[in-house]
């Protein structure tokens, strides 16, 4: 960071899978946004390098970053090794500039949504357990989508939950990346190496921490004007 009154650059990281709330071992989106807010409100900080490296996380974790973006008042440069799924959505949401760091194994994208679960009912029924779920007439739709999914009927869960989320993700990326080349896979879940991501307009440049700090300085001048 550069020292001096109103001349510091904050460094905040988001590494690994992210949930909405943290625990004793890992930070959650709420805590990371708390760090962003602290830097955003610090009069001695002129900008933020936000280091992102991860494969995604819970859909519920994106909303704290969307809320933060509405009150952001300082430039943020996202420096990223891998930004997939939630991590890429976050980068698109908060960044003024997305910079890829790793031209060897870096990846960007995975713009999409997935739901997965394990059905262990048959295993436990073999051991003598019996399952009962009782709903009153007034609750005929309670857990209905999940019940159908357990039966292998995925139409409603896709139509009512997964597709709307995927469409919001796509819309956020398109809004944040106006020069995006919508080639096959860009908005439907594929990932791309750093150089290809730059060509597709998914990121703005390739660099390192020094370049990221330089970019914050450039953007800070723009913000001050």
RANORWO-V40424 format. One record per backbone hydrogen bond with DSSP energy under -0.5 kcal/mol. CO is the residue of the C=O (numbers start at 1). NH is the residue of the N-H. Records with the same first field share a line. If there is no record, write none. Layout:
CO: NH  NH
This chain:
4: 7
8: 10  46  47
10: 49
12: 51
14: 53
18: 58
19: 29
20: 30
26: 23
28: 32
29: 33
30: 34
31: 35
32: 36
33: 37
34: 38
35: 39
36: 40
37: 41
38: 42
39: 42
41: 43
42: 45
44: 7  8  46
46: 75
47: 10
48: 50  77
49: 12  51
50: 52  79
51: 14
52: 81
53: 16
54: 84
56: 18
58: 61
59: 62
61: 65
62: 65  66
63: 67
64: 68
65: 69
66: 70
67: 70
68: 71  72
69: 72
75: 48
76: 78  96  97
77: 50  79
78: 80  99
79: 52
80: 101  102
81: 107
82: 54
83: 109
84: 87
85: 88  89
86: 90
87: 91
88: 92
89: 93
90: 94
91: 95
97: 78  99
98: 204  205
99: 80
100: 207
101: 103
102: 106
106: 194
107: 83
108: 192
109: 85
110: 112
118: 120
120: 124
121: 125
122: 126
123: 127
124: 129
125: 128
136: 139
137: 140
139: 142
141: 144
143: 147
144: 148
145: 149
146: 150
147: 151
148: 153
149: 152
152: 154
154: 158
155: 159
156: 160
157: 161  162
158: 163
161: 165
162: 166
163: 167
164: 168
165: 169
166: 170
167: 171
168: 172
169: 173
170: 174
171: 175
172: 176
173: 177
176: 178
177: 180
180: 182
181: 183
183: 186
185: 190
190: 110  111
192: 108
193: 197
194: 198
195: 199
196: 200
197: 201  202  203
198: 201
200: 181
205: 100
208: 212
209: 213
210: 214
211: 215
212: 216
213: 217
214: 218
215: 219
216: 220
217: 221
218: 222
219: 223
220: 224
221: 225
